[in-house]
Amino acid sequence: MLNRPLREKIRVVSRRLKPKIDNQIQKKKQFQRRKTKLYYDQTARDLPECRENQNVIIRKGREWIPGRIVEKHEKPRSYMVQSETNILRRNRRDLRPSLIPSPSFTPDLDDNQIINEPKTDIVILSLPTNTENPVIVEPPNVGNARPKRNIKVPQRFKDYVMTK
């Protein structure tokens, strides 16, 4: 009875009161751990390494905020990341590479230099040809609404006026 003394004074053979100890428990646990690791390792892959000064987005709770990698930390898969407010240490799984540089991470400039760049959605690319005519590419116009299917009214309702 879970190694507790009985309240009742029933006659019981003393060997029945001793707990049974399975000598194979440690081996069974070790076997189960190996089996679990084997199945996990079949699909698990390491994420690619990030480089210094790479623009990333950082998971902060349920939000993703922009940032930049300052350096790789001494611990495996960890990086020191500059966010908009401070420097954070984050695991690689909490970082996603970003192609869009954050506006708060401008290069260090002298006090005399001022950046006056108009913000536009037009990207100017130069072709590696002899002509120096730039190619202007506008991003596609993406709406916030999701596409909806066309809803066809069943035949039995054709005599009724249906409203949304």
Sequence and secondary structure as in RCSB ss.txt:
>XXXX:A:sequence
MLNRPLREKIRVVSRRLKPKIDNQIQKKKQFQRRKTKLYYDQTARDLPECRENQNVIIRKGREWIPGRIVEKHEK
PRSYMVQSETNILRRNRRDLRPSLIPSPSFTPDLDDNQIINEPKTDIVILSLPTNTENPVIVEPPNVGNARPKRN
IKVPQRFKDYVMTK
>XXXX:A:secstr
 TT   SS     HHHHS    TTHHHHHHHHHHHHHHHHHHH        TT EEEEEETTEEEEEEEEEE SS
TTEEEEE SSSEEEEEGGGEEE SS  TT      TT        S EEEE SSSS  EEEE      SS     
    GGGTTS    
